[in-house]
Amino acid sequence: MVKSLTAIFVATALLIGLAIFEWVFVTKSFSSFREELEALYDKTEKEEATSGDAVVVQEQWEKRKSRLHIWIPHNDISRIDDYMAEAVRLISEADFSLALPKLEILLHLSECLPGTYMPALENIF
């Protein structure tokens, strides 16, 4: 009986620890991505962004994406990929008025997605 309770307690502690690690890792990754997006958004709003600026942000996302695949579903990553690719193309074509909404969506996603991986009751049940 004691061994069973100990095993249950250890398994529960491991699951809670892993959930907290996941949340911290995802939040940290998205906060730095958000900072890069905000800088790109500011440059785009001033119509000073170049395709090189957008490609750098996209490359940084690609690096993060390879580590985030473990923790978040492919659909969330795919959605960010789509909007990021559209924003890069629009910025490279100097179509800033259409690039801004794409960047706004990316900013919103980078703010909302980490919260869906927070260990909270609404995310468990």
DSSP file with accessible surface (Angstrom, degrees, kcal/mol):
  #  RESIDUE AA STRUCTURE BP1 BP2  ACC     N-H-->O    O-->H-N    N-H-->O    O-->H-N    TCO  KAPPA ALPHA  PHI   PSI    X-CA   Y-CA   Z-CA
    1    1 A M     >        0   0  172      0, 0.0     4,-2.2     0, 0.0     5,-0.2   0.000 360.0 360.0 360.0 -43.4    0.0    0.0    0.0
    2    2 A V  H  >  +     0   0  111      1,-0.2     4,-2.6     2,-0.2     5,-0.2   0.897 360.0  52.0 -67.1 -39.4    2.8    2.4    0.9
    3    3 A K  H  > S+     0   0  182      1,-0.2     4,-2.5     2,-0.2    -1,-0.2   0.899 109.7  49.7 -63.8 -39.6    4.7    1.6   -2.3
    4    4 A S  H  > S+     0   0   74      2,-0.2     4,-2.5     1,-0.2    -2,-0.2   0.928 112.1  46.9 -65.4 -44.5    1.6    2.3   -4.4
    5    5 A L  H  X S+     0   0  100     -4,-2.2     4,-2.5     2,-0.2    -2,-0.2   0.899 112.8  50.1 -64.8 -38.9    0.9    5.6   -2.7
    6    6 A T  H  X S+     0   0   75     -4,-2.6     4,-2.8     2,-0.2     5,-0.2   0.923 110.8  49.0 -64.3 -43.7    4.6    6.6   -3.1
    7    7 A A  H  X S+     0   0   60     -4,-2.5     4,-2.5     2,-0.2    -2,-0.2   0.907 112.1  48.7 -63.1 -41.3    4.5    5.6   -6.8
    8    8 A I  H  X S+     0   0  106     -4,-2.5     4,-2.5     2,-0.2    -2,-0.2   0.923 112.5  48.3 -63.9 -44.2    1.3    7.7   -7.3
    9    9 A F  H  X S+     0   0  147     -4,-2.5     4,-2.7     2,-0.2    -2,-0.2   0.933 112.7  47.6 -63.0 -43.8    2.9   10.7   -5.5
   10   10 A V  H  X S+     0   0   72     -4,-2.8     4,-2.5     2,-0.2    -2,-0.2   0.925 113.0  48.6 -64.6 -43.4    6.1   10.5   -7.5
   11   11 A A  H  X S+     0   0   49     -4,-2.5     4,-2.4    -5,-0.2    -1,-0.2   0.923 112.8  48.0 -63.4 -42.0    4.2   10.2  -10.8
   12   12 A T  H  X S+     0   0   68     -4,-2.5     4,-2.6     2,-0.2     5,-0.2   0.922 111.4  50.0 -64.4 -43.3    2.0   13.1   -9.9
   13   13 A A  H  X S+     0   0   50     -4,-2.7     4,-2.7     1,-0.2    -2,-0.2   0.902 110.8  50.1 -62.3 -40.6    5.0   15.2   -8.9
   14   14 A L  H  X S+     0   0  121     -4,-2.5     4,-2.7     2,-0.2    -2,-0.2   0.917 111.2  48.5 -64.1 -42.7    6.7   14.4  -12.2
   15   15 A L  H  X S+     0   0  121     -4,-2.4     4,-2.4     2,-0.2    -2,-0.2   0.918 113.1  47.1 -64.6 -42.7    3.7   15.3  -14.2
   16   16 A I  H  X S+     0   0   97     -4,-2.6     4,-2.4     2,-0.2    -2,-0.2   0.933 113.2  49.2 -64.8 -43.2    3.3   18.6  -12.4
   17   17 A G  H  X S+     0   0   40     -4,-2.7     4,-2.5     1,-0.2    -2,-0.2   0.914 111.9  48.2 -62.0 -42.2    7.0   19.4  -12.8
   18   18 A L  H  X S+     0   0   91     -4,-2.7     4,-2.7     2,-0.2    -1,-0.2   0.897 110.2  52.1 -66.9 -38.4    6.9   18.6  -16.5
   19   19 A A  H  X S+     0   0   29     -4,-2.4     4,-2.3     2,-0.2    -2,-0.2   0.915 111.4  46.7 -64.1 -41.4    3.8   20.8  -16.9
   20   20 A I  H  X S+     0   0   81     -4,-2.4     4,-2.6     2,-0.2     5,-0.2   0.926 112.2  50.2 -67.5 -41.9    5.5   23.7  -15.2
   21   21 A F  H  X S+     0   0  110     -4,-2.5     4,-2.8    -5,-0.2     5,-0.2   0.930 110.4  50.5 -60.7 -44.5    8.6   23.2  -17.3
   22   22 A E  H  X S+     0   0   44     -4,-2.7     4,-2.8     2,-0.2     5,-0.3   0.937 111.4  47.8 -58.2 -47.8    6.6   23.1  -20.5
   23   23 A W  H  X S+     0   0   88     -4,-2.3     4,-2.6     2,-0.2     5,-0.2   0.935 113.8  46.2 -61.4 -45.5    4.8   26.4  -19.6
   24   24 A V  H  X S+     0   0   77     -4,-2.6     4,-2.6     2,-0.2     5,-0.2   0.930 114.5  48.0 -64.4 -43.8    8.0   28.2  -18.7
   25   25 A F  H  X S+     0   0   48     -4,-2.8     4,-2.4    -5,-0.2    -2,-0.2   0.939 115.1  44.0 -63.6 -47.0    9.8   27.0  -21.8
   26   26 A V  H  X S+     0   0    0     -4,-2.8     4,-2.5    -5,-0.2     5,-0.2   0.931 114.6  49.6 -65.7 -43.5    6.9   27.9  -24.1
   27   27 A T  H  X S+     0   0   52     -4,-2.6     4,-2.1    -5,-0.3    -2,-0.2   0.926 112.1  47.8 -62.0 -43.9    6.4   31.3  -22.4
   28   28 A K  H  X S+     0   0  149     -4,-2.6     4,-1.7    -5,-0.2     5,-0.2   0.919 112.3  49.4 -64.3 -43.2   10.1   32.1  -22.6
   29   29 A S  H  X S+     0   0   11     -4,-2.4     4,-1.7    -5,-0.2    -2,-0.2   0.922 114.2  44.5 -62.9 -44.0   10.3   31.2  -26.3
   30   30 A F  H  X S+     0   0    0     -4,-2.5     4,-2.6     2,-0.2    -1,-0.2   0.805 107.0  59.1 -74.4 -27.8    7.2   33.2  -27.2
   31   31 A S  H  X S+     0   0   57     -4,-2.1     4,-1.9    -5,-0.2    -1,-0.2   0.926 109.4  43.2 -68.3 -40.1    8.3   36.3  -25.2
   32   32 A S  H  X S+     0   0   37     -4,-1.7     4,-1.8     2,-0.2    -2,-0.2   0.892 114.1  51.5 -71.1 -35.3   11.5   36.6  -27.2
   33   33 A F  H  X S+     0   0    1     -4,-1.7     4,-2.4    -5,-0.2    -2,-0.2   0.916 108.2  52.9 -63.6 -40.0    9.7   35.9  -30.4
   34   34 A R  H  X S+     0   0   60     -4,-2.6     4,-2.7     1,-0.2    -2,-0.2   0.898 105.5  53.5 -63.3 -40.5    7.2   38.6  -29.5
   35   35 A E  H  X S+     0   0  130     -4,-1.9     4,-2.0     1,-0.2    -1,-0.2   0.916 110.1  47.6 -60.7 -43.0   10.0   41.2  -28.9
   36   36 A E  H  X S+     0   0   50     -4,-1.8     4,-2.3     1,-0.2    -2,-0.2   0.906 111.9  50.1 -64.5 -41.2   11.3   40.5  -32.4
   37   37 A L  H  X S+     0   0    0     -4,-2.4     4,-3.0     2,-0.2    -2,-0.2   0.891 108.2  52.9 -64.5 -39.8    7.8   40.8  -33.9
   38   38 A E  H  X S+     0   0   76     -4,-2.7     4,-2.6     2,-0.2    -1,-0.2   0.905 109.2  49.0 -62.9 -40.7    7.3   44.1  -32.1
   39   39 A A  H  X S+     0   0   56     -4,-2.0     4,-2.1     2,-0.2    -2,-0.2   0.926 113.8  46.2 -64.0 -42.7   10.5   45.5  -33.5
   40   40 A L  H  X S+     0   0    5     -4,-2.3     4,-2.5     1,-0.2    -2,-0.2   0.904 111.5  52.3 -66.1 -39.1    9.5   44.3  -37.0
   41   41 A Y  H  X S+     0   0   36     -4,-3.0     4,-2.9     2,-0.2    -2,-0.2   0.925 108.7  50.2 -62.1 -44.8    6.0   45.8  -36.6
   42   42 A D  H  X S+     0   0   77     -4,-2.6     4,-1.7     1,-0.2    -1,-0.2   0.921 112.9  46.1 -60.7 -43.8    7.4   49.2  -35.6
   43   43 A K  H  <>S+     0   0   77     -4,-2.1     5,-3.3     1,-0.2     6,-0.9   0.889 113.8  49.3 -66.2 -37.7    9.7   49.2  -38.6
   44   44 A T  H ><5S+     0   0    0     -4,-2.5     3,-1.4     3,-0.2    -2,-0.2   0.896 107.5  54.1 -68.7 -39.1    6.8   48.1  -40.9
   45   45 A E  H 3<5S+     0   0  108     -4,-2.9    -1,-0.2     1,-0.3    -2,-0.2   0.874 111.4  44.9 -63.1 -34.2    4.6   50.8  -39.4
   46   46 A K  T 3<5S-     0   0  138     -4,-1.7    -1,-0.3    -5,-0.2    -2,-0.2   0.404 114.6-121.8 -85.6  -0.6    7.2   53.4  -40.3
   47   47 A E  T < 5S+     0   0  133     -3,-1.4    -3,-0.2    -5,-0.1    -2,-0.1   0.821  84.0 113.7  59.5  37.6    7.6   51.7  -43.7
   48   48 A E      < +     0   0  117     -5,-3.3    -4,-0.2    -6,-0.2    -5,-0.1   0.412  39.6 116.6-111.3  -3.5   11.3   51.2  -43.0
   49   49 A A        -     0   0    7     -6,-0.9     2,-0.3    -9,-0.1    45,-0.1  -0.401  46.8-160.4 -70.9 142.5   11.2   47.4  -42.9
   50   50 A T     >  -     0   0   75     -2,-0.1     4,-1.8     1,-0.1     3,-0.3  -0.751  34.4-106.7-114.3 168.0   13.2   45.4  -45.5
   51   51 A S  H  > S+     0   0   59     -2,-0.3     4,-2.7     1,-0.2     5,-0.2   0.853 120.5  60.1 -62.7 -31.5   12.9   41.9  -46.6
   52   52 A G  H  > S+     0   0   37      2,-0.2     4,-2.1     1,-0.2    -1,-0.2   0.898 102.9  50.6 -62.5 -40.1   16.1   41.2  -44.7
   53   53 A D  H  > S+     0   0   44     -3,-0.3     4,-1.8     2,-0.2    -1,-0.2   0.932 113.3  45.1 -61.5 -46.4   14.5   42.3  -41.4
   54   54 A A  H  X S+     0   0    0     -4,-1.8     4,-2.4     1,-0.2    -2,-0.2   0.895 111.2  52.7 -66.6 -39.3   11.5   40.0  -42.0
   55   55 A V  H  X S+     0   0   47     -4,-2.7     4,-3.0     2,-0.2    -1,-0.2   0.891 105.9  54.5 -66.0 -36.5   13.7   37.1  -43.0
   56   56 A V  H  X S+     0   0   78     -4,-2.1     4,-2.3     2,-0.2    -1,-0.2   0.936 110.0  46.4 -62.2 -44.2   15.8   37.4  -39.8
   57   57 A V  H  X S+     0   0   12     -4,-1.8     4,-2.2     1,-0.2    -2,-0.2   0.920 112.9  50.3 -64.2 -40.9   12.6   37.2  -37.7
   58   58 A Q  H  X S+     0   0   48     -4,-2.4     4,-2.3     1,-0.2    -2,-0.2   0.914 109.8  50.1 -64.2 -40.8   11.4   34.2  -39.8
   59   59 A E  H  X S+     0   0  106     -4,-3.0     4,-1.9     1,-0.2    -1,-0.2   0.896 109.4  51.1 -65.5 -38.7   14.8   32.4  -39.4
   60   60 A Q  H  X S+     0   0   61     -4,-2.3     4,-2.1     1,-0.2    -1,-0.2   0.890 109.5  51.1 -64.7 -38.0   14.7   33.0  -35.6
   61   61 A W  H  X S+     0   0    1     -4,-2.2     4,-3.0     1,-0.2    -2,-0.2   0.907 106.2  54.9 -63.3 -42.0   11.2   31.5  -35.6
   62   62 A E  H  X S+     0   0   81     -4,-2.3     4,-1.4     1,-0.2    -2,-0.2   0.891 107.9  49.5 -59.6 -39.5   12.4   28.5  -37.5
   63   63 A K  H  X S+     0   0  119     -4,-1.9     4,-0.7     1,-0.2    -1,-0.2   0.921 114.7  43.8 -64.8 -44.1   15.1   27.9  -34.8
   64   64 A R  H >X S+     0   0   18     -4,-2.1     4,-2.2     1,-0.2     3,-0.9   0.880 107.1  61.3 -66.6 -39.0   12.5   28.1  -32.1
   65   65 A K  H 3X S+     0   0   33     -4,-3.0     4,-1.7     1,-0.3    -1,-0.2   0.869  95.6  60.0 -58.3 -37.8   10.0   26.0  -34.0
   66   66 A S  H 3< S+     0   0   80     -4,-1.4    -1,-0.3     1,-0.2     4,-0.2   0.836 113.4  37.8 -63.4 -29.8   12.4   23.0  -34.0
   67   67 A R  H X< S+     0   0  120     -3,-0.9     3,-0.8    -4,-0.7     4,-0.4   0.774 112.6  56.9 -88.8 -28.5   12.3   23.0  -30.2
   68   68 A L  H >X S+     0   0    1     -4,-2.2     4,-2.6     1,-0.2     3,-1.0   0.715  85.1  80.2 -77.2 -19.9    8.7   23.9  -29.8
   69   69 A H  T 3< S+     0   0   82     -4,-1.7    -1,-0.2     1,-0.3    -2,-0.1   0.803  89.6  57.3 -56.4 -28.1    7.4   21.0  -31.8
   70   70 A I  T <4 S+     0   0  128     -3,-0.8    -1,-0.3    -4,-0.2    -2,-0.2   0.865 117.1  30.4 -69.2 -34.6    7.9   18.8  -28.7
   71   71 A W  T <4 S+     0   0   54     -3,-1.0    -2,-0.2    -4,-0.4    -1,-0.1   0.746 115.6  45.9-103.3 -30.3    5.6   20.9  -26.6
   72   72 A I  S  < S-     0   0    6     -4,-2.6    -1,-0.1     1,-0.1     5,-0.0  -0.886  87.4 -93.6-121.3 154.0    2.9   22.5  -28.7
   73   73 A P    >>  -     0   0   67      0, 0.0     4,-1.5     0, 0.0     3,-0.6  -0.205  30.5-119.1 -64.1 153.1    0.7   21.0  -31.4
   74   74 A H  H 3> S+     0   0  113      1,-0.2     4,-3.0     2,-0.2     5,-0.2   0.814 109.6  64.1 -61.0 -33.0    1.6   21.2  -35.1
   75   75 A N  H 3> S+     0   0  126      1,-0.2     4,-2.1     2,-0.2    -1,-0.2   0.894 102.1  48.2 -61.8 -41.2   -1.5   23.2  -35.9
   76   76 A D  H <> S+     0   0   26     -3,-0.6     4,-1.8     2,-0.2    -1,-0.2   0.923 114.7  45.7 -65.5 -41.6   -0.4   26.2  -33.7
   77   77 A I  H  X S+     0   0    0     -4,-1.5     4,-2.6     1,-0.2    -2,-0.2   0.917 111.5  52.3 -66.6 -41.4    3.1   26.1  -35.3
   78   78 A S  H  X S+     0   0   38     -4,-3.0     4,-2.5     1,-0.2    -1,-0.2   0.889 106.6  53.4 -63.5 -39.1    1.6   25.8  -38.8
   79   79 A R  H  X S+     0   0  104     -4,-2.1     4,-2.1     2,-0.2     5,-0.2   0.930 110.8  46.0 -62.6 -43.3   -0.6   28.8  -38.2
   80   80 A I  H  X S+     0   0    0     -4,-1.8     4,-2.7     1,-0.2     5,-0.2   0.915 110.7  54.1 -65.8 -41.1    2.3   30.9  -37.2
   81   81 A D  H  X S+     0   0   31     -4,-2.6     4,-2.6     1,-0.2    -2,-0.2   0.921 108.6  49.7 -56.5 -45.8    4.3   29.6  -40.1
   82   82 A D  H  X S+     0   0   90     -4,-2.5     4,-2.2     1,-0.2    -2,-0.2   0.943 114.2  42.3 -61.6 -50.7    1.6   30.7  -42.5
   83   83 A Y  H  X S+     0   0   64     -4,-2.1     4,-2.5     1,-0.2    -1,-0.2   0.879 114.1  52.6 -66.4 -35.2    1.2   34.2  -41.2
   84   84 A M  H  X S+     0   0    1     -4,-2.7     4,-2.6    -5,-0.2    -2,-0.2   0.931 109.5  48.5 -66.3 -43.6    5.0   34.6  -40.9
   85   85 A A  H  X S+     0   0   48     -4,-2.6     4,-2.3    -5,-0.2    -2,-0.2   0.909 112.5  48.7 -63.1 -40.9    5.5   33.6  -44.6
   86   86 A E  H  X S+     0   0   66     -4,-2.2     4,-2.7    -5,-0.2    -1,-0.2   0.918 111.4  49.5 -65.0 -42.4    2.8   36.0  -45.7
   87   87 A A  H  X S+     0   0    0     -4,-2.5     4,-2.6     2,-0.2     5,-0.2   0.918 110.2  50.6 -63.8 -41.9    4.2   38.9  -43.7
   88   88 A V  H  X S+     0   0   17     -4,-2.6     4,-2.5     2,-0.2    -1,-0.2   0.934 112.5  46.9 -61.6 -45.1    7.7   38.2  -45.1
   89   89 A R  H  X S+     0   0  117     -4,-2.3     4,-1.6     1,-0.2    -2,-0.2   0.936 113.3  47.9 -63.5 -44.7    6.4   38.2  -48.7
   90   90 A L  H  <>S+     0   0    8     -4,-2.7     5,-3.0     1,-0.2    -1,-0.2   0.894 112.7  48.3 -66.1 -37.7    4.3   41.4  -48.2
   91   91 A I  H ><5S+     0   0    4     -4,-2.6     3,-1.7     3,-0.2    -1,-0.2   0.914 109.2  53.0 -68.2 -39.6    7.3   43.2  -46.6
   92   92 A S  H 3<5S+     0   0   64     -4,-2.5    -1,-0.2     1,-0.3    -2,-0.2   0.824 110.3  48.2 -66.1 -26.7    9.6   42.1  -49.4
   93   93 A E  T 3<5S-     0   0  111     -4,-1.6    -1,-0.3    -5,-0.2    -2,-0.2   0.364 115.0-120.8 -89.1   3.8    7.0   43.6  -51.9
   94   94 A A  T < 5 +     0   0   63     -3,-1.7     2,-1.1     1,-0.2    -3,-0.2   0.787  66.8 142.4  59.6  31.9    6.9   46.8  -49.8
   95   95 A D    >>< +     0   0   52     -5,-3.0     4,-1.5     1,-0.2     3,-0.7  -0.607  15.9 162.5 -97.8  71.7    3.1   46.2  -49.2
   96   96 A F  H 3>  +     0   0   25     -2,-1.1     4,-2.1     1,-0.2    -1,-0.2   0.824  64.0  61.8 -66.7 -33.6    3.3   47.5  -45.7
   97   97 A S  H 34 S+     0   0   85      1,-0.2    -1,-0.2    -3,-0.2    -2,-0.1   0.836 111.8  39.1 -65.5 -30.4   -0.5   48.2  -45.3
   98   98 A L  H <> S+     0   0   93     -3,-0.7     4,-0.9     2,-0.1    -1,-0.2   0.732 112.3  57.2 -88.3 -23.8   -1.2   44.5  -45.9
   99   99 A A  H  X S+     0   0    0     -4,-1.5     4,-2.3     1,-0.2     5,-0.2   0.849  95.1  66.4 -74.2 -32.9    1.8   43.2  -43.8
  100  100 A L  H  X S+     0   0   32     -4,-2.1     4,-2.5     1,-0.2     5,-0.2   0.910  98.8  49.4 -59.2 -45.8    0.7   45.1  -40.7
  101  101 A P  H  > S+     0   0   56      0, 0.0     4,-2.2     0, 0.0    -1,-0.2   0.895 110.6  51.6 -61.9 -35.7   -2.5   43.0  -40.1
  102  102 A K  H  X S+     0   0   53     -4,-0.9     4,-2.2     1,-0.2    -2,-0.2   0.921 111.2  47.0 -64.5 -42.1   -0.4   39.8  -40.5
  103  103 A L  H  X S+     0   0    0     -4,-2.3     4,-2.6     2,-0.2    -1,-0.2   0.873 109.2  54.8 -68.0 -34.9    2.1   41.0  -38.0
  104  104 A E  H  X S+     0   0   95     -4,-2.5     4,-2.4     2,-0.2    -2,-0.2   0.901 108.1  49.3 -64.0 -39.6   -0.8   42.0  -35.6
  105  105 A I  H  X S+     0   0   59     -4,-2.2     4,-2.8     2,-0.2    -2,-0.2   0.927 111.0  49.8 -63.9 -43.6   -2.1   38.5  -35.8
  106  106 A L  H  X S+     0   0    0     -4,-2.2     4,-2.6     2,-0.2    -2,-0.2   0.902 110.0  50.6 -62.6 -40.1    1.3   37.1  -35.1
  107  107 A L  H  X S+     0   0   23     -4,-2.6     4,-1.1     2,-0.2    -1,-0.2   0.916 111.3  48.7 -62.9 -42.1    1.7   39.4  -32.1
  108  108 A H  H  X S+     0   0  110     -4,-2.4     4,-2.6     1,-0.2     3,-0.4   0.930 112.2  48.0 -63.6 -45.1   -1.7   38.3  -30.8
  109  109 A L  H  X S+     0   0   14     -4,-2.8     4,-2.6     1,-0.2    -2,-0.2   0.902 108.7  53.9 -62.7 -40.4   -0.8   34.6  -31.2
  110  110 A S  H  < S+     0   0    4     -4,-2.6    -1,-0.2     1,-0.2    -2,-0.2   0.755 113.9  43.7 -68.6 -19.3    2.5   35.1  -29.5
  111  111 A E  H  < S+     0   0  119     -4,-1.1     4,-0.4    -3,-0.4    -2,-0.2   0.863 121.0  36.6 -88.4 -39.2    0.6   36.6  -26.6
  112  112 A C  H >X S+     0   0   55     -4,-2.6     4,-0.8     1,-0.1     3,-0.6   0.853 103.2  66.4 -85.9 -38.6   -2.2   34.1  -26.3
  113  113 A L  G >< S+     0   0    9     -4,-2.6     3,-1.2    -5,-0.2     4,-0.4   0.884  95.0  55.8 -58.4 -43.5   -0.6   30.8  -27.2
  114  114 A P  G >4 S+     0   0   11      0, 0.0     3,-1.5     0, 0.0    -1,-0.2   0.880 101.5  60.0 -60.0 -31.1    1.7   30.5  -24.1
  115  115 A G  G X4 S+     0   0   36     -3,-0.6     3,-1.1    -4,-0.4    -2,-0.2   0.775  94.1  63.6 -66.3 -24.8   -1.4   30.9  -21.8
  116  116 A T  G << S+     0   0   69     -3,-1.2    -1,-0.3    -4,-0.8    -3,-0.1   0.614 103.4  49.2 -75.8  -9.2   -3.0   27.8  -23.3
  117  117 A Y  G <  S+     0   0   33     -3,-1.5    -1,-0.2    -4,-0.4    -2,-0.2   0.278  82.1 119.1-110.3   9.8   -0.1   25.7  -21.9
  118  118 A M  S <  S-     0   0   66     -3,-1.1     2,-1.6    -4,-0.1     5,-0.2  -0.532  77.2-112.4 -73.8 135.6   -0.2   27.1  -18.4
  119  119 A P        +     0   0   54      0, 0.0     2,-0.3     0, 0.0    -1,-0.1  -0.541  68.9 133.4 -71.9  92.5   -0.9   24.4  -15.8
  120  120 A A    >>  -     0   0   19     -2,-1.6     3,-1.0    -4,-0.1     4,-1.0  -0.942  69.5-106.3-137.6 162.0   -4.4   25.7  -14.8
  121  121 A L  H >> S+     0   0  123     -2,-0.3     4,-2.6     1,-0.3     3,-0.8   0.878 117.0  56.3 -59.0 -41.0   -7.7   24.0  -14.2
  122  122 A E  H 34 S+     0   0  136      1,-0.2    -1,-0.3     2,-0.2    -6,-0.0   0.763 109.5  47.2 -66.4 -21.7   -9.3   25.4  -17.4
  123  123 A N  H <4 S+     0   0   68     -3,-1.0    -1,-0.2    -5,-0.2    -2,-0.2   0.611 114.8  46.3 -91.5 -13.2   -6.4   23.8  -19.4
  124  124 A I  H <<        0   0  112     -4,-1.0    -2,-0.2    -3,-0.8    -3,-0.1   0.843 360.0 360.0 -94.1 -42.4   -6.7   20.4  -17.7
  125  125 A F     <        0   0  198     -4,-2.6    -1,-0.1    -5,-0.2    -5,-0.0  -0.648 360.0 360.0-104.0 360.0  -10.4   19.8  -17.7
